Amino acid sequence: MKLLVIQVEQLHKIFKLCGSPSDDYWEKMKFPHASFRTYERCIAEKFKDVAPSALSLLETLLSIDPDMRGTATDALNSEVNTALHILGNTLTGN
């Protein structure tokens, strides 16, 4: 029972940041519609000081819907990773 409580608490934390799934999502996943509180997505507000390219990457990677979620390949091909790679080469002299 304790594990179930922890899992539900984790879902609330995820939904609080990423927003609650839509009714279509619940139907597509064939889950019964859960009785979670409805949360609005607030990633942009929580990370308002992050560069736009990094925020875009976060928005993609933190998508609730797996069909919309970015992949590791997307992250590696992102502007953010390219910039980090260039910065790393500059700092190491490569």
Salt bridges, closest charged atoms under 4 A:
ASP23 OD1 - HIS33 NE2 2.71
GLU59 OE1 - ARG41 NE 2.74
ASP65 OD2 - LYS28 NZ 2.76
ASP67 OD2 - LYS28 NZ 3.03
